[in-house]
Amino acid sequence: MLLKIGETVRQLRTERGITQEQLAVFLGVTPQAVSRWELAIGYPDVELLPTIAEYFDVTTDELFGREQADKEALRREIYATMQNASSTGEDNEETVRTAREYVAAFPTDEKIQKNLADCICRAYMWEETPDLNRLAEAEKRYLTLAETTRDVDFRNEVLCYLGSLYVVGYKEPGKLEEVLRQLPAMKFCREASASRLAKTYGGDVRTAQAYLETLTDALGEALVGYVVDWLPNGSERWDEKVELLERVEELYRWIFGDELLVYGVRVGYIRRVIATYRLAQGRYDEALTALERMCEAVEAYERVGAGDRFRSSFADGLQPEVPVAAAHNEAWRTLEKLQQARYDPVRETERFRAVVDRLNAVAK
C-alpha cells in the first residue's frame, strides 16, 4: 500500500506556485528530499507532517490525500497487512520503510508504532553483528509504548518483544531480567485466576477451556524448544528426541482432539523437525513419511474456517481465531526450509517432489 503524501505535496505546491526549493528552505530539508517525496521514493519524517500541513493550510488527513470517512478503512487495511507480514517474518529495509509510512499515516496508533519496532527487530537483530543504532530505535519505541499505553495486555506484549530484543539483539540477559520482573507471574495471571474461580462465580466452562488452551500451547512450544535446543544433540540421542517430539504431538491431540484446527501448524512443525533427525540418520523413508504427515497438517490448517470448534472434551467450547493467510504463509516458510542442503539426499525422489507440490498448492 502506498500513501499519497508525495502526490498531495506536489499537487498543493503546484497549485500555490511554490517551487521545491522554496518548500525545502521552509522545512529545512534539501530540494532533493522534496523531489523524492513527490516521486514516491521517500517520505517526510513524522515530525515534519504538522509543519507541512500548516504550511499549505490543510489538515494532516488532507495531506495524506484521504477523506475522513476513508480513515478507518485504511487503518483496517494496514492492520491486515501488518498481520500478514508478521506471520512471514521476512523483513528488510523495504518492509521497514513501509512500516514507517504506516506510522506517518497514524502516528498515535499504538499497534502501528509497535509494528515499526517489530519490523526493525526482525530485519536487523538476527544479523551476526546487529546494527545497534537501528535497534536503539526499536528499543526506544518499545519503552515508550510500555510506559504510555493504558492497555495492560498490550503493555505485556510489548515487554515480551523488548525482552527478545535484549537477548537476541543486544545480547544482554541482565536487561531481560529487568523486563521479566515487570510481567505477571503465571500463578496470578488473569487466565489462571478466572479458570480457578469460574465455577464459583458461575462462569462459562469455556473460561476453563481457554486456560487449558493457553497452557497447552505454551507447554507444547516449551517442550519442543527443550528437545531441540537443550537436550544434547549427539546422534545417540536422536531416537530419543523423535520419541519425545511424538509425545508432544500426542499432548496436542489429547487436549484438542484429532481435528487440531489452528494447532495443526504446531504439529506440522514437529513433524518437519522429526524429518530432519531421520535425514541425519540416513533413514530417508521415515524422513519422507514425516514430511508427508507434515503436509497433512498444513493442508488441514488451510481448511480451518471461521466458527470451527475443537471436538475434544477439553476444548469443544472454543472457536479459535484463524489468522489471515496463515496456511499460505506456513507453506511458504516451509518451502523455504526445504531448500536447505540437508534435504539433498531425497530431493530428486518422487515422494519429495510430491511434498513440494502439495505445499506449493497451499502457498499459491
Secondary structure, DSSP 8 states (H G I E B T S, - for coil): ----HHHHHHHHHHHTT--HHHHHHHHTS-HHHHHHHHTTS----GGGHHHHHHHHT--HHHHTT--HHHHHHHHHHHHHHHHHHHHH----HHHHHHHHHHHHHSTT-HHHHHHHHHHHHHHHTTSSS--HHHHHHHHHHHHHHHHH---HHHHHHHHHHHHHIIIIIS--HHHHHHHHTTS--GGGSHHHHHHHHTTTTT--HHHHHHHHHHHHHHHHHHHHHIIIIIS---GGGHHHHHHHHHHHHHHHHHHH-S--GGGHHHHHHHHHHHHHHHHHTT-HHHHHHHHHHHHHHHHHHHT--TT----STTTTT------TTHHHHHHHHHHHHTTSGGGGGGTTSHHHHHHHHHHHHHH-
